[in-house]
């Protein structure tokens, strides 16, 4: 990420959370943006980020979405929705969690997030925990459940008709392959 982009994302979050919402009891720049697994997602117009969120790795199978912010003149255009949907599509095999401001929980439910537990206060504002369980199982989970006794032997001297290999993670082919394997597995259980 270019340093101008990082600066403009921090500036956007500062305007929304500090200047607009008056959050001064908790530092907006909490250091988690510097973690090597943290991702910043944004939409920019004329080279300037106008909507953003960050994705934090909490454990090997859980990500948290946070710092969702859209500049006031660009609200209501579906920009934050597009970012959230993109993260969810990119990580179908991950558990997603977030702390939502309570008044936004109905909006977050439209993305498949469910409220868990009781409301709590964070930075002086009422929040709720929200969760989306994986929509697809991870590669490790899928391969761990394969019954190898039902596989037939392959003569290594005979080439297969088509071998496309494993698609690169994050590509459309990767997600299609994950979904295909998930659906095949579900149909075998039925």
N, CA, C and O atoms as a DFTB+ gen file, in Angstrom:
760 C
 N C O
     1  1       0.850      -1.166       0.000
     2  2       0.000       0.000       0.000
     3  2       0.902       1.236       0.000
     4  3       1.892       1.299       0.728
     5  1       0.548       2.192      -0.809
     6  2       1.311       3.442      -0.846
     7  2       1.096       4.216       0.456
     8  3       0.041       4.110       1.081
     9  1       2.100       4.992       0.856
    10  2       1.977       5.727       2.122
    11  2       0.859       6.762       2.063
    12  3       0.249       7.055       3.091
    13  1       0.573       7.322       0.888
    14  2      -0.551       8.277       0.760
    15  2      -1.881       7.573       1.037
    16  3      -2.775       8.143       1.663
    17  1      -2.001       6.332       0.565
    18  2      -3.227       5.572       0.796
    19  2      -3.391       5.267       2.278
    20  3      -4.474       5.446       2.836
    21  1      -2.316       4.806       2.918
    22  2      -2.373       4.517       4.358
    23  2      -2.753       5.766       5.141
    24  3      -3.576       5.702       6.055
    25  1      -2.165       6.892       4.790
    26  2      -2.477       8.152       5.458
    27  2      -3.952       8.516       5.276
    28  3      -4.621       8.902       6.235
    29  1      -4.458       8.393       4.046
    30  2      -5.847       8.773       3.776
    31  2      -6.850       7.835       4.433
    32  3      -7.943       8.263       4.804
    33  1      -6.490       6.547       4.584
    34  2      -7.363       5.627       5.321
    35  2      -7.389       6.019       6.797
    36  3      -8.461       6.069       7.399
    37  1      -6.229       6.296       7.387
    38  2      -6.174       6.722       8.790
    39  2      -6.944       8.024       8.980
    40  3      -7.645       8.196       9.977
    41  1      -6.815       8.927       8.036
    42  2      -7.526      10.216       8.109
    43  2      -9.041      10.008       8.033
    44  3      -9.793      10.638       8.777
    45  1      -9.486       9.128       7.137
    46  2     -10.916       8.822       7.013
    47  2     -11.446       8.239       8.321
    48  3     -12.486       8.673       8.815
    49  1     -10.743       7.264       8.883
    50  2     -11.183       6.665      10.144
    51  2     -11.187       7.695      11.263
    52  3     -12.095       7.688      12.095
    53  1     -10.202       8.577      11.305
    54  2     -10.156       9.623      12.327
    55  2     -11.378      10.551      12.201
    56  3     -12.013      10.893      13.198
    57  1     -11.691      10.945      10.971
    58  2     -12.868      11.818      10.770
    59  2     -14.146      11.144      11.256
    60  3     -14.963      11.777      11.926
    61  1     -14.330       9.851      10.920
    62  2     -15.565       9.154      11.286
    63  2     -15.623       8.872      12.779
    64  3     -16.617       9.191      13.430
    65  1     -14.576       8.280      13.326
    66  2     -14.642       7.818      14.710
    67  2     -14.328       8.889      15.744
    68  3     -14.939       8.899      16.812
    69  1     -13.408       9.774      15.464
    70  2     -13.027      10.780      16.461
    71  2     -13.834      12.064      16.265
    72  3     -14.506      12.527      17.186
    73  1     -13.767      12.626      15.083
    74  2     -14.424      13.919      14.866
    75  2     -15.954      13.797      14.847
    76  3     -16.651      14.615      15.447
    77  1     -16.475      12.764      14.151
    78  2     -17.926      12.628      14.023
    79  2     -18.559      11.980      15.248
    80  3     -19.529      12.499      15.799
    81  1     -18.003      10.836      15.674
    82  2     -18.613      10.088      16.773
    83  2     -18.043      10.454      18.133
    84  3     -18.556      10.002      19.157
    85  1     -17.009      11.250      18.162
    86  2     -16.451      11.723      19.421
    87  2     -15.739      10.671      20.249
    88  3     -15.655      10.808      21.469
    89  1     -15.225       9.631      19.622
    90  2     -14.520       8.581      20.364
    91  2     -13.102       9.077      20.662
    92  3     -12.252       9.174      19.776
    93  1     -12.884       9.383      21.928
    94  2     -11.559       9.857      22.342
    95  2     -11.021       9.055      23.524
    96  3      -9.892       9.278      23.961
    97  1     -11.829       8.115      24.047
    98  2     -11.383       7.330      25.194
    99  2     -10.530       6.137      24.773
   100  3      -9.855       5.531      25.605
   101  1     -10.557       5.797      23.481
   102  2      -9.784       4.693      22.940
   103  2      -9.048       5.226      21.720
   104  3      -9.623       5.954      20.911
   105  1      -7.776       4.863      21.587
   106  2      -7.013       5.319      20.429
   107  2      -7.526       4.681      19.158
   108  3      -7.693       3.463      19.093
   109  1      -7.778       5.493      18.150
   110  2      -8.197       4.975      16.850
   111  2      -7.076       4.130      16.251
   112  3      -7.338       3.040      15.743
   113  1      -5.853       4.601      16.299
   114  2      -4.712       3.841      15.801
   115  2      -4.176       3.005      16.960
   116  3      -3.341       3.453      17.746
   117  1      -4.684       1.778      17.039
   118  2      -4.413       0.904      18.181
   119  2      -3.225      -0.035      17.996
   120  3      -2.950      -0.860      18.867
   121  1      -2.520       0.078      16.877
   122  2      -1.366      -0.774      16.635
   123  2      -1.682      -2.045      15.872
   124  3      -0.768      -2.668      15.330
   125  1      -2.933      -2.452      15.810
   126  2      -3.276      -3.710      15.142
   127  2      -3.134      -3.607      13.627
   128  3      -3.011      -4.626      12.947
   129  1      -3.150      -2.390      13.092
   130  2      -2.938      -2.221      11.651
   131  2      -1.521      -2.638      11.253
   132  3      -1.262      -2.925      10.084
   133  1      -0.616      -2.670      12.215
   134  2       0.776      -3.017      11.933
   135  2       1.055      -4.520      11.983
   136  3       2.142      -4.957      11.608
   137  1       0.085      -5.314      12.443
   138  2       0.280      -6.759      12.500
   139  2       0.450      -7.295      11.077
   140  3      -0.236      -6.841      10.162
   141  1       1.350      -8.250      10.884
   142  2       1.646      -8.716       9.519
   143  2       0.464      -9.345       8.793
   144  3       0.452      -9.369       7.563
   145  1      -0.535      -9.856       9.518
   146  2      -1.678     -10.494       8.862
   147  2      -2.860      -9.547       8.651
   148  3      -3.860      -9.937       8.047
   149  1      -2.759      -8.315       9.138
   150  2      -3.858      -7.361       8.996
   151  2      -3.988      -6.918       7.546
   152  3      -3.000      -6.673       6.854
   153  1      -5.237      -6.824       7.111
   154  2      -5.528      -6.351       5.758
   155  2      -6.398      -5.110       5.824
   156  3      -7.355      -5.052       6.596
   157  1      -6.063      -4.121       5.015
   158  2      -6.920      -2.950       4.831
   159  2      -7.635      -3.133       3.500
   160  3      -7.007      -3.421       2.480
   161  1      -8.935      -2.965       3.518
   162  2      -9.746      -3.019       2.303
   163  2     -10.328      -1.621       2.126
   164  3     -10.737      -1.000       3.107
   165  1     -10.373      -1.120       0.907
   166  2     -10.921       0.212       0.702
   167  2     -11.439       0.373      -0.713
   168  3     -11.078      -0.369      -1.627
   169  1     -12.298       1.370      -0.859
   170  2     -12.778       1.827      -2.165
   171  2     -12.339       3.269      -2.268
   172  3     -12.541       4.063      -1.349
   173  1     -11.740       3.597      -3.391
   174  2     -11.285       4.974      -3.555
   175  2     -11.964       5.626      -4.755
   176  3     -12.335       4.963      -5.724
   177  1     -12.111       6.917      -4.660
   178  2     -12.645       7.731      -5.750
   179  2     -11.620       8.817      -6.017
   180  3     -11.207       9.538      -5.109
   181  1     -11.218       8.924      -7.264
   182  2     -10.186       9.879      -7.667
   183  2      -8.928       9.747      -6.813
   184  3      -8.309      10.738      -6.426
   185  1      -8.568       8.488      -6.529
   186  2      -7.330       8.201      -5.814
   187  2      -7.385       8.360      -4.309
   188  3      -6.368       8.185      -3.638
   189  1      -8.552       8.688      -3.756
   190  2      -8.673       8.906      -2.307
   191  2      -9.662       7.890      -1.722
   192  3     -10.793       7.798      -2.200
   193  1      -9.257       7.119      -0.689
   194  2     -10.183       6.186      -0.056
   195  2     -11.394       6.909       0.535
   196  3     -11.255       7.887       1.269
   197  1     -12.599       6.399       0.195
   198  2     -13.835       7.002       0.724
   199  2     -14.616       6.010       1.578
   200  3     -15.552       6.393       2.279
   201  1     -14.232       4.734       1.519
   202  2     -14.842       3.710       2.357
   203  2     -13.768       2.672       2.649
   204  3     -12.974       2.324       1.775
   205  1     -13.748       2.181       3.882
   206  2     -12.681       1.267       4.286
   207  2     -13.158       0.327       5.386
   208  3     -14.167       0.577       6.045
   209  1     -12.426      -0.736       5.564
   210  2     -12.548      -1.618       6.722
   211  2     -11.224      -2.344       6.876
   212  3     -10.392      -2.345       5.969
   213  1     -11.040      -2.962       8.038
   214  2      -9.826      -3.765       8.203
   215  2     -10.228      -5.162       8.629
   216  3     -11.271      -5.372       9.247
   217  1      -9.370      -6.114       8.281
   218  2      -9.579      -7.518       8.608
   219  2      -8.380      -7.962       9.438
   220  3      -7.233      -7.837       9.009
   221  1      -8.659      -8.479      10.629
   222  2      -7.623      -8.949      11.545
   223  2      -7.695     -10.459      11.671
   224  3      -8.784     -11.033      11.709
   225  1      -6.546     -11.098      11.734
   226  2      -6.479     -12.545      11.969
   227  2      -6.500     -12.750      13.476
   228  3      -5.590     -12.308      14.178
   229  1      -7.548     -13.428      13.982
   230  2      -7.661     -13.678      15.419
   231  2      -7.102     -15.051      15.786
   232  3      -6.474     -15.199      16.834
   233  1      -7.319     -16.051      14.942
   234  2      -6.745     -17.384      15.097
   235  2      -6.765     -18.031      13.715
   236  3      -7.248     -17.410      12.768
   237  1      -6.256     -19.263      13.561
   238  2      -6.145     -19.831      12.207
   239  2      -7.453     -19.905      11.410
   240  3      -7.417     -19.928      10.180
   241  1      -8.602     -19.942      12.085
   242  2      -9.867     -20.064      11.364
   243  2     -10.838     -18.933      11.658
   244  3     -12.019     -19.031      11.327
   245  1     -10.354     -17.854      12.280
   246  2     -11.235     -16.739      12.632
   247  2     -10.606     -15.416      12.239
   248  3      -9.443     -15.142      12.534
   249  1     -11.410     -14.601      11.564
   250  2     -11.024     -13.241      11.196
   251  2     -12.017     -12.280      11.832
   252  3     -13.183     -12.621      12.024
   253  1     -11.555     -11.083      12.156
   254  2     -12.499     -10.073      12.624
   255  2     -12.509      -8.903      11.652
   256  3     -11.471      -8.466      11.155
   257  1     -13.700      -8.419      11.402
   258  2     -13.902      -7.247      10.564
   259  2     -14.119      -6.071      11.497
   260  3     -14.888      -6.165      12.454
   261  1     -13.449      -4.973      11.225
   262  2     -13.623      -3.800      12.065
   263  2     -13.243      -2.529      11.333
   264  3     -12.831      -2.539      10.173
   265  1     -13.400      -1.432      12.063
   266  2     -13.059      -0.113      11.545
   267  2     -13.741       0.145      10.194
   268  3     -13.141       0.701       9.274
   269  1     -15.015      -0.276      10.100
   270  2     -15.803      -0.021       8.891
   271  2     -16.174       1.458       8.907
   272  3     -16.853       1.926       9.821
   273  1     -15.729       2.179       7.904
   274  2     -15.975       3.624       7.874
   275  2     -16.161       4.104       6.434
   276  3     -15.434       3.698       5.528
   277  1     -17.143       4.969       6.248
   278  2     -17.383       5.593       4.947
   279  2     -17.493       7.092       5.156
   280  3     -18.178       7.551       6.070
   281  1     -16.825       7.842       4.316
   282  2     -16.862       9.300       4.391
   283  2     -18.302       9.777       4.188
   284  3     -19.024       9.251       3.340
   285  1     -18.707      10.765       4.964
   286  2     -20.102      11.223       4.988
   287  2     -20.696      11.486       3.597
   288  3     -21.810      11.031       3.337
   289  1     -20.014      12.192       2.698
   290  2     -20.636      12.455       1.388
   291  2     -20.877      11.204       0.543
   292  3     -21.602      11.266      -0.450
   293  1     -20.277      10.064       0.922
   294  2     -20.386       8.852       0.111
   295  2     -21.243       7.771       0.766
   296  3     -21.298       6.643       0.274
   297  1     -21.905       8.100       1.859
   298  2     -22.763       7.122       2.526
   299  2     -24.054       6.912       1.732
   300  3     -24.521       7.802       1.021
   301  1     -24.606       5.726       1.874
   302  2     -25.847       5.401       1.189
   303  2     -25.654       4.916      -0.242
   304  3     -26.630       4.674      -0.951
   305  1     -24.409       4.773      -0.668
   306  2     -24.124       4.323      -2.028
   307  2     -23.785       2.830      -2.087
   308  3     -23.544       2.289      -3.166
   309  1     -23.767       2.174      -0.935
   310  2     -23.475       0.742      -0.900
   311  2     -21.994       0.407      -0.888
   312  3     -21.620      -0.739      -1.140
   313  1     -21.141       1.387      -0.599
   314  2     -19.701       1.137      -0.635
   315  2     -19.262       0.204       0.486
   316  3     -18.533      -0.758       0.240
   317  1     -19.697       0.476       1.720
   318  2     -19.336      -0.403       2.845
   319  2     -19.931      -1.789       2.640
   320  3     -19.295      -2.791       2.969
   321  1     -21.132      -1.856       2.106
   322  2     -21.746      -3.155       1.804
   323  2     -20.889      -3.937       0.820
   324  3     -20.678      -5.137       0.994
   325  1     -20.398      -3.268      -0.202
   326  2     -19.554      -3.936      -1.201
   327  2     -18.277      -4.475      -0.557
   328  3     -17.838      -5.579      -0.880
   329  1     -17.685      -3.708       0.343
   330  2     -16.467      -4.172       1.019
   331  2     -16.746      -5.396       1.888
   332  3     -15.986      -6.364       1.860
   333  1     -17.828      -5.355       2.658
   334  2     -18.160      -6.477       3.544
   335  2     -18.447      -7.724       2.718
   336  3     -17.964      -8.810       3.040
   337  1     -19.232      -7.572       1.654
   338  2     -19.533      -8.726       0.797
   339  2     -18.256      -9.281       0.153
   340  3     -18.120     -10.495      -0.001
   341  1     -17.338      -8.414      -0.218
   342  2     -16.079      -8.870      -0.819
   343  2     -15.260      -9.685       0.178
   344  3     -14.706     -10.726      -0.178
   345  1     -15.179      -9.221       1.420
   346  2     -14.444      -9.965       2.452
   347  2     -15.096     -11.322       2.673
   348  3     -14.403     -12.336       2.763
   349  1     -16.412     -11.349       2.761
   350  2     -17.117     -12.611       3.003
   351  2     -16.925     -13.590       1.847
   352  3     -16.769     -14.791       2.067
   353  1     -16.934     -13.083       0.628
   354  2     -16.723     -13.949      -0.537
   355  2     -15.286     -14.434      -0.601
   356  3     -15.033     -15.562      -1.026
   357  1     -14.350     -13.607      -0.188
   358  2     -12.940     -13.963      -0.232
   359  2     -12.585     -15.019       0.816
   360  3     -11.661     -15.809       0.622
   361  1     -13.326     -15.027       1.927
   362  2     -13.047     -15.948       3.033
   363  2     -14.263     -16.816       3.367
   364  3     -14.783     -16.727       4.479
   365  1     -14.734     -17.662       2.423
   366  2     -15.923     -18.469       2.721
   367  2     -15.669     -19.566       3.756
   368  3     -16.615     -20.081       4.353
   369  1     -14.413     -19.925       3.973
   370  2     -14.098     -21.014       4.902
   371  2     -13.613     -20.500       6.256
   372  3     -13.069     -21.265       7.052
   373  1     -13.808     -19.217       6.517
   374  2     -13.358     -18.628       7.774
   375  2     -14.553     -18.176       8.615
   376  3     -15.577     -17.744       8.086
   377  1     -14.401     -18.283       9.911
   378  2     -15.374     -17.712      10.843
   379  2     -15.081     -16.212      10.884
   380  3     -13.934     -15.805      11.071
   381  1     -16.106     -15.402      10.712
   382  2     -15.947     -13.949      10.757
   383  2     -16.655     -13.405      11.982
   384  3     -17.804     -13.756      12.249
   385  1     -15.973     -12.551      12.724
   386  2     -16.548     -11.933      13.922
   387  2     -16.377     -10.426      13.831
   388  3     -15.517      -9.922      13.108
   389  1     -17.206      -9.722      14.573
   390  2     -17.045      -8.274      14.659
   391  2     -17.774      -7.743      15.874
   392  3     -18.685      -8.383      16.398
   393  1     -17.361      -6.562      16.318
   394  2     -18.074      -5.813      17.338
   395  2     -18.798      -4.712      16.599
   396  3     -18.180      -3.780      16.083
   397  1     -20.113      -4.827      16.552
   398  2     -20.939      -3.864      15.828
   399  2     -21.544      -2.870      16.807
   400  3     -21.972      -3.244      17.899
   401  1     -21.577      -1.616      16.417
   402  2     -22.370      -0.678      17.196
   403  2     -23.809      -1.186      17.153
   404  3     -24.306      -1.554      16.089
   405  1     -24.476      -1.209      18.301
   406  2     -25.790      -1.853      18.418
   407  2     -26.799      -1.370      17.380
   408  3     -27.580      -2.162      16.854
   409  1     -26.783      -0.087      17.090
   410  2     -27.782       0.430      16.137
   411  2     -27.548      -0.048      14.706
   412  3     -28.399       0.161      13.841
   413  1     -26.398      -0.693      14.442
   414  2     -26.092      -1.196      13.098
   415  2     -26.279      -2.704      12.956
   416  3     -26.066      -3.252      11.874
   417  1     -26.675      -3.385      14.041
   418  2     -26.725      -4.846      13.982
   419  2     -27.737      -5.367      12.957
   420  3     -27.487      -6.406      12.347
   421  1     -28.857      -4.696      12.747
   422  2     -29.814      -5.155      11.734
   423  2     -29.199      -5.077      10.336
   424  3     -29.417      -5.956       9.502
   425  1     -28.438      -4.029      10.093
   426  2     -27.762      -3.890       8.804
   427  2     -26.744      -5.013       8.612
   428  3     -26.679      -5.605       7.535
   429  1     -25.951      -5.315       9.637
   430  2     -24.964      -6.389       9.530
   431  2     -25.626      -7.764       9.382
   432  3     -25.040      -8.672       8.794
   433  1     -26.836      -7.918       9.909
   434  2     -27.554      -9.191       9.737
   435  2     -27.853      -9.468       8.260
   436  3     -27.954     -10.625       7.852
   437  1     -27.991      -8.418       7.471
   438  2     -28.272      -8.619       6.043
   439  2     -27.114      -9.322       5.340
   440  3     -27.289      -9.821       4.228
   441  1     -25.948      -9.373       5.957
   442  2     -24.785     -10.057       5.387
   443  2     -24.617     -11.470       5.953
   444  3     -23.652     -12.162       5.628
   445  1     -25.560     -11.894       6.799
   446  2     -25.468     -13.233       7.375
   447  2     -24.784     -13.281       8.726
   448  3     -24.564     -14.366       9.265
   449  1     -24.443     -12.128       9.285
   450  2     -23.861     -12.095      10.630
   451  2     -24.992     -12.208      11.653
   452  3     -26.060     -11.621      11.477
   453  1     -24.751     -12.957      12.708
   454  2     -25.745     -13.141      13.763
   455  2     -25.233     -12.576      15.077
   456  3     -24.052     -12.708      15.401
   457  1     -26.118     -11.950      15.828
   458  2     -25.763     -11.395      17.129
   459  2     -25.545     -12.525      18.125
   460  3     -26.315     -13.484      18.170
   461  1     -24.488     -12.403      18.921
   462  2     -24.207     -13.371      19.976
   463  2     -23.977     -12.625      21.277
   464  3     -23.231     -11.648      21.321
   465  1     -24.617     -13.089      22.327
   466  2     -24.397     -12.515      23.644
   467  2     -25.159     -11.222      23.861
   468  3     -25.992     -10.807      23.056
   469  1     -24.836     -10.615      24.974
   470  2     -25.513      -9.392      25.406
   471  2     -24.740      -8.153      24.936
   472  3     -23.540      -8.227      24.674
   473  1     -25.437      -7.018      24.833
   474  2     -24.744      -5.778      24.471
   475  2     -23.682      -5.420      25.518
   476  3     -23.797      -5.785      26.688
   477  1     -22.666      -4.712      25.082
   478  2     -21.585      -4.251      25.959
   479  2     -21.138      -2.887      25.459
   480  3     -21.483      -2.467      24.354
   481  1     -20.368      -2.207      26.289
   482  2     -19.886      -0.874      25.901
   483  2     -18.418      -0.936      25.514
   484  3     -17.591      -1.529      26.207
   485  1     -18.123      -0.310      24.394
   486  2     -16.769      -0.203      23.892
   487  2     -16.595       1.250      23.456
   488  3     -17.374       1.752      22.646
   489  1     -15.600       1.911      23.976
   490  2     -15.350       3.324      23.671
   491  2     -16.573       4.188      23.972
   492  3     -16.821       5.184      23.294
   493  1     -17.337       3.796      24.999
   494  2     -18.501       4.576      25.413
   495  2     -19.725       4.400      24.528
   496  3     -20.707       5.120      24.706
   497  1     -19.702       3.472      23.586
   498  2     -20.818       3.242      22.672
   499  2     -21.271       1.791      22.816
   500  3     -20.441       0.884      22.890
   501  1     -22.585       1.570      22.854
   502  2     -23.110       0.208      22.979
   503  2     -22.809      -0.598      21.714
   504  3     -23.065      -0.156      20.594
   505  1     -22.256      -1.794      21.930
   506  2     -21.892      -2.705      20.850
   507  2     -22.499      -4.085      21.113
   508  3     -22.942      -4.380      22.223
   509  1     -22.511      -4.916      20.080
   510  2     -22.856      -6.329      20.203
   511  2     -21.829      -7.126      19.412
   512  3     -21.265      -6.637      18.434
   513  1     -21.594      -8.353      19.845
   514  2     -20.730      -9.261      19.082
   515  2     -21.569      -9.907      17.997
   516  3     -22.705     -10.315      18.236
   517  1     -21.001      -9.996      16.803
   518  2     -21.695     -10.618      15.678
   519  2     -20.756     -11.636      15.045
   520  3     -19.540     -11.449      15.020
   521  1     -21.345     -12.727      14.528
   522  2     -20.562     -13.843      14.005
   523  2     -21.188     -14.373      12.718
   524  3     -22.410     -14.423      12.574
   525  1     -20.325     -14.762      11.792
   526  2     -20.747     -15.547      10.625
   527  2     -19.878     -16.783      10.606
   528  3     -18.659     -16.701      10.453
   529  1     -20.519     -17.941      10.764
   530  2     -19.771     -19.190      10.691
   531  2     -19.393     -19.450       9.240
   532  3     -20.030     -18.913       8.333
   533  1     -18.372     -20.261       9.004
   534  2     -17.933     -20.506       7.628
   535  2     -19.071     -21.029       6.753
   536  3     -19.891     -21.833       7.196
   537  1     -19.108     -20.561       5.506
   538  2     -20.088     -21.069       4.555
   539  2     -19.520     -22.258       3.805
   540  3     -20.271     -23.038       3.221
   541  1     -18.206     -22.407       3.814
   542  2     -17.514     -23.545       3.221
   543  2     -16.502     -24.064       4.216
   544  3     -15.985     -23.306       5.037
   545  1     -16.217     -25.345       4.147
   546  2     -15.191     -25.896       5.018
   547  2     -13.819     -25.628       4.413
   548  3     -13.669     -25.509       3.197
   549  1     -12.825     -25.535       5.286
   550  2     -11.466     -25.305       4.817
   551  2     -10.949     -26.537       4.087
   552  3     -11.496     -27.630       4.234
   553  1      -9.895     -26.357       3.303
   554  2      -9.275     -27.481       2.596
   555  2      -8.874     -28.583       3.570
   556  3      -9.055     -29.765       3.277
   557  1      -8.330     -28.204       4.730
   558  2      -7.892     -29.200       5.703
   559  2      -9.077     -30.025       6.200
   560  3      -8.970     -31.243       6.347
   561  1     -10.209     -29.360       6.458
   562  2     -11.384     -30.080       6.933
   563  2     -11.932     -31.003       5.846
   564  3     -12.344     -32.127       6.133
   565  1     -11.937     -30.531       4.608
   566  2     -12.452     -31.353       3.514
   567  2     -11.594     -32.597       3.307
   568  3     -12.132     -33.696       3.173
   569  1     -10.283     -32.445       3.278
   570  2      -9.413     -33.589       3.016
   571  2      -9.338     -34.530       4.214
   572  3      -9.089     -35.721       4.029
   573  1      -9.540     -34.047       5.413
   574  2      -9.489     -34.899       6.601
   575  2     -10.647     -35.890       6.624
   576  3     -10.535     -36.964       7.216
   577  1     -11.758     -35.537       5.982
   578  2     -12.939     -36.396       6.014
   579  2     -13.065     -37.312       4.803
   580  3     -14.067     -38.016       4.680
   581  1     -12.091     -37.325       3.914
   582  2     -12.172     -38.168       2.728
   583  2     -11.908     -39.616       3.119
   584  3     -10.947     -39.912       3.830
   585  1     -12.765     -40.512       2.653
   586  2     -12.603     -41.940       2.892
   587  2     -11.696     -42.483       1.795
   588  3     -12.141     -42.716       0.672
   589  1     -10.424     -42.685       2.124
   590  2      -9.457     -43.117       1.120
   591  2      -9.687     -44.557       0.667
   592  3      -9.175     -44.953      -0.380
   593  1     -10.440     -45.347       1.426
   594  2     -10.687     -46.734       1.006
   595  2     -11.561     -46.791      -0.238
   596  3     -11.547     -47.790      -0.958
   597  1     -12.320     -45.733      -0.500
   598  2     -13.189     -45.732      -1.672
   599  2     -12.488     -45.210      -2.924
   600  3     -13.061     -45.227      -4.013
   601  1     -11.251     -44.750      -2.768
   602  2     -10.520     -44.258      -3.930
   603  2      -9.920     -45.427      -4.684
   604  3      -9.425     -46.369      -4.065
   605  1      -9.953     -45.386      -5.992
   606  2      -9.370     -46.453      -6.783
   607  2      -7.929     -46.113      -7.111
   608  3      -7.535     -44.947      -7.142
   609  1      -7.162     -47.148      -7.353
   610  2      -5.737     -46.962      -7.627
   611  2      -5.542     -46.325      -8.993
   612  3      -6.271     -46.611      -9.943
   613  1      -4.567     -45.475      -9.071
   614  2      -4.241     -44.803     -10.319
   615  2      -2.900     -45.322     -10.794
   616  3      -1.929     -45.365     -10.038
   617  1      -2.860     -45.712     -12.043
   618  2      -1.607     -46.131     -12.633
   619  2      -0.845     -44.865     -12.986
   620  3      -1.264     -44.101     -13.856
   621  1       0.267     -44.647     -12.313
   622  2       1.009     -43.405     -12.506
   623  2       1.592     -43.283     -13.905
   624  3       1.949     -42.186     -14.334
   625  1       1.692     -44.407     -14.624
   626  2       2.208     -44.353     -15.992
   627  2       1.165     -43.840     -16.980
   628  3       1.500     -43.430     -18.092
   629  1      -0.102     -43.866     -16.567
   630  2      -1.172     -43.425     -17.450
   631  2      -1.541     -41.987     -17.099
   632  3      -2.031     -41.725     -16.001
   633  1      -1.310     -41.057     -18.017
   634  2      -1.654     -39.672     -17.711
   635  2      -3.164     -39.481     -17.651
   636  3      -3.914     -40.142     -18.370
   637  1      -3.595     -38.582     -16.799
   638  2      -5.019     -38.274     -16.728
   639  2      -5.391     -37.434     -17.936
   640  3      -4.540     -36.798     -18.556
   641  1      -6.683     -37.442     -18.260
   642  2      -7.128     -36.660     -19.415
   643  2      -6.913     -35.170     -19.181
   644  3      -6.449     -34.455     -20.070
   645  1      -7.252     -34.708     -17.985
   646  2      -7.115     -33.287     -17.663
   647  2      -6.621     -33.170     -16.236
   648  3      -7.190     -33.779     -15.330
   649  1      -5.579     -32.405     -16.027
   650  2      -5.083     -32.123     -14.685
   651  2      -4.732     -30.649     -14.629
   652  3      -3.668     -30.220     -15.075
   653  1      -5.652     -29.893     -14.070
   654  2      -5.457     -28.449     -13.997
   655  2      -4.641     -28.025     -12.785
   656  3      -4.295     -26.851     -12.651
   657  1      -4.332     -28.962     -11.904
   658  2      -3.598     -28.603     -10.698
   659  2      -4.501     -27.904      -9.695
   660  3      -5.723     -27.893      -9.849
   661  1      -3.908     -27.335      -8.692
   662  2      -4.648     -26.617      -7.664
   663  2      -4.666     -25.136      -8.004
   664  3      -3.610     -24.535      -8.202
   665  1      -5.849     -24.541      -8.074
   666  2      -5.906     -23.104      -8.387
   667  2      -5.265     -22.276      -7.270
   668  3      -5.244     -22.693      -6.112
   669  1      -4.756     -21.124      -7.623
   670  2      -4.163     -20.224      -6.641
   671  2      -5.229     -19.720      -5.680
   672  3      -6.326     -19.369      -6.115
   673  1      -4.927     -19.674      -4.350
   674  2      -5.894     -19.137      -3.383
   675  2      -6.303     -17.716      -3.761
   676  3      -5.487     -16.902      -4.192
   677  1      -7.592     -17.451      -3.585
   678  2      -8.118     -16.116      -3.850
   679  2      -8.607     -15.910      -5.266
   680  3      -9.262     -14.907      -5.549
   681  1      -8.302     -16.845      -6.172
   682  2      -8.771     -16.694      -7.544
   683  2     -10.205     -17.216      -7.645
   684  3     -10.628     -18.016      -6.811
   685  1     -10.953     -16.774      -8.652
   686  2     -12.319     -17.301      -8.817
   687  2     -12.322     -18.827      -8.950
   688  3     -13.230     -19.492      -8.451
   689  1     -11.304     -19.383      -9.626
   690  2     -11.239     -20.835      -9.780
   691  2     -11.077     -21.530      -8.430
   692  3     -11.629     -22.610      -8.214
   693  1     -10.324     -20.915      -7.525
   694  2     -10.121     -21.477      -6.189
   695  2     -11.458     -21.586      -5.455
   696  3     -11.764     -22.622      -4.864
   697  1     -12.262     -20.500      -5.496
   698  2     -13.547     -20.504      -4.804
   699  2     -14.528     -21.469      -5.477
   700  3     -15.315     -22.124      -4.793
   701  1     -14.487     -21.561      -6.809
   702  2     -15.339     -22.518      -7.517
   703  2     -14.966     -23.942      -7.117
   704  3     -15.844     -24.772      -6.884
   705  1     -13.666     -24.226      -7.037
   706  2     -13.202     -25.545      -6.646
   707  2     -13.619     -25.873      -5.214
   708  3     -14.058     -26.989      -4.937
   709  1     -13.483     -24.904      -4.302
   710  2     -13.911     -25.113      -2.914
   711  2     -15.403     -25.429      -2.852
   712  3     -15.825     -26.367      -2.175
   713  1     -16.186     -24.639      -3.562
   714  2     -17.632     -24.837      -3.523
   715  2     -18.008     -26.181      -4.145
   716  3     -18.877     -26.878      -3.620
   717  1     -17.368     -26.555      -5.256
   718  2     -17.642     -27.831      -5.907
   719  2     -17.364     -28.984      -4.944
   720  3     -18.176     -29.901      -4.818
   721  1     -16.200     -28.938      -4.259
   722  2     -15.861     -30.003      -3.318
   723  2     -16.824     -30.039      -2.146
   724  3     -17.182     -31.113      -1.663
   725  1     -17.240     -28.875      -1.691
   726  2     -18.184     -28.802      -0.576
   727  2     -19.524     -29.419      -0.978
   728  3     -20.097     -30.202      -0.220
   729  1     -20.029     -29.071      -2.169
   730  2     -21.307     -29.594      -2.627
   731  2     -21.235     -31.106      -2.860
   732  3     -22.186     -31.825      -2.555
   733  1     -20.106     -31.591      -3.402
   734  2     -19.940     -33.032      -3.602
   735  2     -19.978     -33.749      -2.257
   736  3     -20.591     -34.808      -2.124
   737  1     -19.330     -33.174      -1.285
   738  2     -19.273     -33.794       0.038
   739  2     -20.657     -33.827       0.674
   740  3     -21.055     -34.822       1.278
   741  1     -21.388     -32.714       0.527
   742  2     -22.750     -32.661       1.076
   743  2     -23.642     -33.694       0.422
   744  3     -24.442     -34.341       1.098
   745  1     -23.513     -33.859      -0.906
   746  2     -24.374     -34.814      -1.616
   747  2     -24.049     -36.264      -1.207
   748  3     -24.939     -37.113      -1.196
   749  1     -22.783     -36.548      -0.873
   750  2     -22.413     -37.890      -0.422
   751  2     -23.038     -38.208       0.923
   752  3     -23.326     -39.369       1.213
   753  1     -23.250     -37.196       1.747
   754  2     -23.845     -37.417       3.070
   755  2     -25.347     -37.617       2.993
   756  3     -25.944     -38.222       3.883
   757  1     -25.949     -37.120       1.947
   758  2     -27.426     -37.197       1.811
   759  2     -27.891     -38.584       1.457
   760  3     -29.091     -38.813       1.309
